[in-house]
Amino acid sequence: MDIKKEFKILFWIIFFFALAFFMPVNSSSFRTAVDATLDLAKWYAQEHVVLCLLPAFFIAGVISVFVSQGAVLKYFGANAKKWVAYTVASVSGTILAVCSCTILPLFSSIHKRGAGLGPAVAFLYSGPAINILAIILTARILGFEMGVARIIGAVVFAVVIGSVMSIIYRKEEKAKKEEQMNIQLPPETRPMWQTSFHFFILVLILVFANWGKPSADETSGAWFFIWSNKWYITSIFGLGLVYSLIKILKIKWWWVLSAAVATGVSGVLATTYIGGKLAPLVSMLVAITGLSIITLKKDDENREWTLASWDFAKQIMPLLALGVIVAGFLLGSTHDETNIPGIIPSTWISSLVGGNSVFSNLFASIVGAFMYFATLTEVPIIQGLIASGMGKGPALALLLAGPSLSLPNLLVIRGVMGTKKTLVYLVLVVIMATISGLIFGAM
């Protein structure tokens, strides 16, 4: 008998028994926190999972399956043009729906394949720090200004941190550049324009399906027009996806047409018999189900795409659900006109991250650097923190430091880059997040 294993089992039995035994079910604050947890979970499931997360998983799958090793060296290698490498690396995160741990296999892969340290680090930061999904949610939930600040901050961070790392370790980069001079790039399996077309069609579907509602007093203009017609626009890009599946991925046209017709019919029926905001969810679920079925047939690469998307879902969804539950219980549910308090008093939050002091911004940056945020978990958490008294400067600092770093993330990065480079990377992120928070809070 393994005594250690038995003691571990006994510990967890005692832990959960004590948790149930001493649970303060008669406390009004505890009951309110439970209500907040359930309310936030329901809202998140209805508003963000089907239309945001599920398409994003397929986009992440495209990155991991269809982007070749040759493209990595061409755009990230030590011999690539610097402005090209940093531009691609810094904006690549806008289309990746990955967390600080999920980005690690991609980072490790491009690093081992010969990507320069600077572009690789820029990619490492940009991947989890900013993505299309995060931009949409941040702007919709935390405000347009915060969304714009996150975009600008993340892109600037990626370029600056990558450039500084490259300068500090310029001798190693010079040696890597010499090694890559005679490397023969492997051929592309398909033309780059085809991969790009397929990729950006999915991105555009994601963007327009989640186009935010304008303010109540905005009844005209481009934003209002797109919002009023977003499902027609999304359908047009859906036809582009049909073309891509048939012509680029070589899926039999009658399979694709069957899935497209099923999606259209489900949309009409859902609008007629369900209506409201739930109708589009039905169409999206039917579309994703059909896409999964037709890509799992025969072709190995297409099947790998769907399976890679499923891997992202398995990694992210449980952590996201846990993050939403923890955020709701601890910090409350604050969305639309709902404001249900959590178990943590707002005075505790405001005392540490309220205002716009150097300490509050530095504290938010350091805590964010070691906490683990599943993709998009930071949005409801920071939403609750702001409602509890967190300053906008520290909120941005946490947004810029938190999603890109975590303790598990740092341990893996240390295994790829070494201890010194990891510490330099950590310090650069914390310092820049603190400075950005101070500037944003003062504006």
C-alpha positions in Angstrom: 0.0 0.0 0.0 1.3 3.5 -1.0 1.0 5.4 2.3 1.5 8.8 0.7 -1.2 8.2 -1.8 -3.6 7.1 0.9 -2.9 10.2 3.0 -3.5 12.4 0.0 -6.9 10.8 -0.5 -7.7 11.2 3.2 -6.6 14.9 3.0 -9.1 15.6 0.2 -11.9 13.8 1.9 -11.3 15.8 5.0 -11.0 19.0 3.0 -14.3 18.7 1.2 -16.1 17.4 4.3 -14.9 20.5 6.3 -15.9 22.7 3.4 -19.4 21.4 3.4 -19.6 21.2 7.2 -18.6 24.8 7.8 -20.3 26.3 4.7 -22.0 29.5 5.9 -25.3 28.9 4.0 -27.3 31.1 6.4 -25.1 34.1 5.7 -26.8 36.7 3.5 -23.4 37.7 1.9 -22.7 34.1 1.0 -26.1 33.6 -0.6 -25.7 36.9 -2.5 -22.3 35.7 -3.7 -23.9 32.4 -4.9 -26.6 34.4 -6.8 -23.8 36.5 -8.4 -22.0 33.3 -9.4 -25.0 31.8 -11.1 -26.0 35.1 -12.8 -22.5 35.7 -14.2 -22.2 32.1 -15.4 -25.6 32.3 -17.2 -24.8 35.6 -18.8 -21.3 34.5 -19.9 -22.7 31.3 -21.4 -25.4 33.1 -23.4 -23.4 36.1 -24.6 -19.8 34.8 -25.2 -19.4 31.1 -25.4 -21.1 30.1 -28.7 -20.5 33.2 -30.8 -17.1 34.0 -29.4 -15.2 31.0 -28.1 -16.3 28.2 -30.5 -15.3 30.1 -33.7 -12.0 31.2 -32.0 -11.1 27.5 -31.3 -11.3 26.8 -35.1 -9.1 29.9 -35.8 -6.5 28.7 -33.3 -6.7 25.3 -35.0 -5.9 26.9 -38.4 -2.7 28.4 -36.9 -1.5 25.2 -35.4 -2.2 23.0 -38.5 -2.1 25.0 -41.7 0.8 27.3 -41.0 4.0 25.6 -42.3 7.5 25.5 -40.9 8.7 27.4 -43.9 6.4 30.3 -43.1 7.8 30.4 -39.6 11.4 30.9 -40.8 10.3 33.2 -43.5 8.5 35.6 -41.2 10.1 35.0 -37.8 13.6 33.7 -38.6 16.8 35.6 -37.7 17.3 36.5 -41.4 13.8 37.9 -41.9 13.4 41.6 -42.2 13.0 43.1 -38.8 10.0 45.2 -39.6 8.2 42.2 -41.1 9.1 39.9 -38.2 8.0 42.3 -35.5 4.9 43.4 -37.3 3.7 39.8 -37.9 4.7 38.8 -34.3 3.1 41.7 -32.6 -0.2 41.5 -34.4 -0.4 37.7 -34.5 -2.0 37.6 -31.0 -5.1 39.5 -32.4 -6.2 36.3 -34.0 -5.1 33.7 -31.5 -7.6 32.6 -28.8 -5.0 31.1 -26.4 -4.0 31.6 -22.8 -0.5 32.1 -21.3 0.0 28.3 -21.2 -1.6 27.3 -24.5 0.7 29.7 -26.4 3.7 27.8 -25.1 3.7 24.9 -27.6 3.4 27.4 -30.5 6.2 29.6 -29.0 8.4 26.6 -28.4 7.8 25.4 -31.9 8.8 28.6 -33.7 11.7 29.1 -31.3 13.1 25.6 -32.0 12.5 26.0 -35.8 14.8 29.0 -35.8 12.7 32.1 -35.1 14.8 35.0 -33.8 14.6 35.7 -30.1 13.0 39.1 -30.5 10.2 38.0 -32.8 9.6 34.8 -30.8 9.3 36.8 -27.6 7.0 39.3 -29.3 4.8 36.4 -30.4 5.0 34.9 -26.9 3.7 38.1 -25.4 1.2 39.0 -28.1 -0.5 35.6 -28.4 -2.3 35.6 -25.0 -2.2 39.3 -24.3 -4.4 40.3 -27.2 -6.7 38.5 -29.6 -9.8 39.4 -31.6 -12.0 37.8 -29.0 -10.3 39.7 -26.2 -10.6 43.0 -28.1 -14.3 42.5 -28.6 -15.0 41.5 -25.0 -12.8 44.1 -23.5 -14.4 46.9 -25.5 -17.9 45.6 -25.0 -17.6 44.9 -21.2 -14.9 47.2 -19.9 -15.5 50.1 -22.3 -14.3 51.3 -25.7 -11.3 53.3 -24.3 -10.1 50.3 -22.3 -10.3 48.1 -25.5 -8.3 50.6 -27.5 -5.7 51.0 -24.8 -5.3 47.2 -24.6 -4.8 47.0 -28.4 -2.2 49.8 -28.5 -0.5 48.6 -25.2 -0.2 45.0 -26.3 1.2 45.7 -29.7 3.7 48.3 -28.4 4.7 45.9 -25.5 5.3 43.0 -28.0 7.6 45.1 -30.2 9.5 46.9 -27.4 10.0 43.8 -25.2 11.1 41.7 -28.2 13.5 44.4 -29.4 15.0 44.8 -26.0 15.5 41.1 -25.6 17.1 40.9 -29.0 19.5 43.8 -28.1 20.5 42.2 -24.8 21.3 38.9 -26.4 22.5 40.2 -29.7 25.6 37.9 -29.8 23.4 34.8 -29.7 21.2 36.3 -32.4 24.1 37.0 -34.6 25.2 33.3 -34.3 21.7 32.1 -35.1 21.6 34.3 -38.2 24.8 32.8 -39.5 23.5 29.3 -39.0 20.3 30.0 -40.9 22.0 31.5 -44.0 22.2 28.1 -45.7 18.9 26.6 -44.5 16.6 25.5 -47.3 13.0 26.4 -46.5 10.6 23.5 -46.8 8.0 23.9 -49.6 4.4 25.1 -48.7 1.7 22.5 -49.0 -0.6 25.1 -50.5 -0.1 28.7 -51.7 0.1 31.2 -48.9 -2.9 33.2 -50.2 -5.1 30.2 -49.8 -4.2 29.7 -46.2 -4.5 33.4 -45.6 -7.9 33.5 -47.2 -9.3 30.6 -45.2 -7.8 32.1 -42.0 -9.2 35.6 -42.5 -12.6 34.4 -43.5 -12.9 32.8 -40.1 -11.6 35.9 -38.4 -14.2 38.1 -40.2 -17.0 35.8 -39.3 -15.9 36.0 -35.6 -15.6 39.8 -35.7 -19.0 40.6 -37.3 -20.9 37.9 -35.4 -19.8 39.7 -32.2 -20.2 43.2 -33.4 -21.2 45.2 -30.3 -24.4 47.1 -29.9 -24.0 50.9 -30.2 -25.0 53.2 -27.4 -28.7 54.1 -27.0 -28.3 57.6 -28.4 -26.5 56.3 -31.5 -29.0 55.7 -34.3 -26.9 56.3 -37.3 -23.3 56.0 -38.6 -21.1 53.2 -39.7 -21.1 51.3 -36.3 -24.9 51.4 -36.1 -25.3 50.3 -39.8 -22.9 47.3 -39.3 -24.7 46.3 -36.1 -28.1 46.6 -37.7 -27.0 44.4 -40.6 -24.3 42.2 -38.9 -26.0 38.9 -39.5 -26.3 39.7 -43.2 -22.7 40.6 -43.3 -21.7 37.5 -41.3 -23.7 35.4 -43.8 -21.8 36.9 -46.7 -18.5 35.8 -45.1 -20.1 32.5 -44.4 -20.5 32.0 -48.2 -16.7 32.8 -48.4 -16.1 30.0 -45.9 -18.2 27.7 -48.1 -15.9 28.6 -51.1 -12.8 28.0 -49.0 -14.0 24.6 -47.8 -14.7 23.4 -51.3 -11.9 25.0 -53.3 -9.1 25.2 -50.8 -9.6 22.4 -48.4 -11.1 20.2 -51.2 -14.1 19.0 -49.2 -16.9 17.5 -51.4 -19.3 20.2 -52.4 -22.4 18.3 -51.5 -21.1 17.9 -47.9 -20.4 21.6 -47.6 -23.7 22.5 -49.2 -25.6 20.2 -46.9 -24.0 21.9 -43.8 -24.7 25.4 -45.3 -28.4 24.6 -46.0 -28.8 23.1 -42.5 -27.3 26.3 -41.0 -29.6 28.5 -43.0 -32.7 26.5 -42.2 -31.9 26.4 -38.5 -31.5 30.2 -38.6 -35.0 30.7 -40.1 -36.6 28.3 -37.7 -34.8 29.7 -34.7 -35.8 33.3 -35.6 -39.4 32.2 -36.2 -39.9 30.0 -33.1 -37.3 31.2 -30.6 -36.4 34.8 -31.6 -34.4 37.2 -29.5 -30.7 36.8 -28.8 -30.8 33.0 -28.6 -31.7 32.5 -32.3 -28.2 33.2 -33.6 -26.8 30.8 -31.1 -28.8 27.9 -32.7 -27.4 28.8 -36.2 -23.9 29.0 -34.9 -24.1 25.6 -33.1 -25.5 24.0 -36.2 -22.8 25.6 -38.4 -20.0 24.4 -36.1 -21.5 20.9 -35.8 -21.7 20.7 -39.6 -18.1 22.0 -40.0 -16.8 19.5 -37.5 -18.6 16.6 -39.3 -17.5 17.4 -42.8 -13.8 18.1 -41.8 -13.5 14.8 -39.9 -14.1 12.8 -43.1 -11.2 11.3 -45.0 -8.6 14.0 -45.4 -6.0 13.8 -42.7 -5.1 17.6 -42.6 -8.7 18.7 -42.4 -9.3 16.1 -39.6 -6.3 17.4 -37.8 -7.7 20.9 -38.0 -10.9 19.9 -36.2 -9.0 17.8 -33.7 -6.6 20.6 -32.9 -9.6 22.9 -32.4 -11.1 20.4 -30.0 -7.8 20.3 -28.1 -8.0 24.0 -27.6 -11.5 23.7 -26.4 -10.6 21.0 -23.9 -7.7 23.1 -22.5 -9.6 26.4 -22.3 -13.2 25.7 -21.5 -12.8 24.1 -18.1 -10.4 26.9 -17.0 -12.7 29.5 -18.4 -15.7 28.1 -16.6 -13.7 27.9 -13.3 -12.5 31.5 -13.8 -16.1 32.8 -14.3 -17.3 30.9 -11.3 -14.5 32.2 -9.1 -14.9 35.8 -10.4 -18.7 35.7 -9.8 -18.4 34.3 -6.2 -15.5 36.6 -5.1 -16.1 39.7 -7.1 -19.8 39.6 -8.0 -21.8 39.9 -11.3 -21.7 43.2 -13.0 -23.0 43.4 -16.6 -25.6 45.4 -18.4 -27.7 46.8 -15.6 -27.0 44.0 -13.2 -24.8 44.6 -10.2 -24.8 41.7 -7.7 -21.9 41.9 -5.1 -19.6 39.0 -4.4 -18.1 37.8 -1.1 -15.1 40.2 -1.1 -15.9 43.7 0.2 -15.1 46.4 -2.3 -13.1 48.3 0.4 -10.4 45.6 0.3 -10.0 46.0 -3.4 -10.0 49.8 -3.4 -7.4 49.9 -0.7 -4.9 47.9 -2.8 -5.6 48.8 -6.4 -7.8 51.9 -6.1 -6.7 55.2 -7.5 -3.7 55.5 -9.8 -0.6 55.4 -7.5 2.7 53.8 -8.4 2.0 51.1 -5.8 -1.4 50.2 -7.1 -0.2 49.9 -10.7 2.9 47.9 -9.6 0.9 45.7 -7.4 -1.6 44.9 -10.2 1.2 44.2 -12.6 3.1 41.8 -10.2 -0.1 39.9 -9.2 -1.1 39.7 -12.8 2.3 38.3 -13.8 1.9 35.3 -11.4 -1.8 34.7 -11.5 -3.1 32.3 -14.1 -5.8 33.6 -16.4 -7.5 31.3 -18.9 -8.3 33.1 -22.1 -11.0 35.8 -21.5 -11.2 35.0 -17.8 -9.4 38.3 -17.1 -12.4 40.3 -18.6 -15.1 39.3 -16.0 -12.5 39.3 -13.2 -11.4 42.9 -14.0 -15.0 43.9 -14.6 -15.8 42.8 -11.0 -12.6 44.5 -9.7 -13.5 47.8 -11.3 -17.0 47.6 -9.9 -15.4 47.0 -6.5 -13.2 50.1 -6.6 -10.2 49.2 -8.8 -8.7 52.2 -10.7 -8.6 52.2 -14.5 -4.8 52.5 -14.5 -4.3 49.3 -12.4 -7.0 47.6 -14.4 -5.1 48.2 -17.7 -1.8 47.1 -15.9 -3.5 43.9 -15.0 -4.9 43.4 -18.5 -1.4 43.9 -20.0 0.5 41.7 -17.5 -2.0 39.1 -16.5 -3.0 37.2 -19.6 0.5 37.0 -21.0 2.2 35.7 -17.9 1.5 33.2 -15.1 3.6 31.0 -12.8 3.1 27.8 -14.8 3.9 29.9 -18.0 7.1 31.2 -16.5 8.3 27.7 -15.5 7.9 26.4 -19.0 9.5 29.5 -20.6 12.5 28.9 -18.3 12.8 25.5 -19.8 12.8 26.9 -23.3 14.9 30.1 -22.9 16.7 29.6 -19.6 16.4 31.4 -16.3 18.2 34.7 -17.1 16.1 35.4 -20.2 12.9 34.4 -18.4 13.7 36.9 -15.6 14.5 39.6 -18.1 11.2 39.0 -19.8 9.2 39.0 -16.5 10.8 42.3 -15.4 10.2 44.0 -18.7 6.5 43.0 -18.7 6.0 44.2 -15.1 7.8 47.6 -15.7 6.0 48.4 -18.9 2.6 47.3 -17.5 3.1 49.6 -14.5 4.1 52.6 -16.7 1.2 52.0 -19.0 -1.2 51.9 -16.1 0.1 55.2 -14.7 -0.2 56.9 -18.1 -3.7 55.5 -18.8 -5.0 56.3 -15.3 -3.8 59.9 -15.6 -5.5 60.5 -19.0 
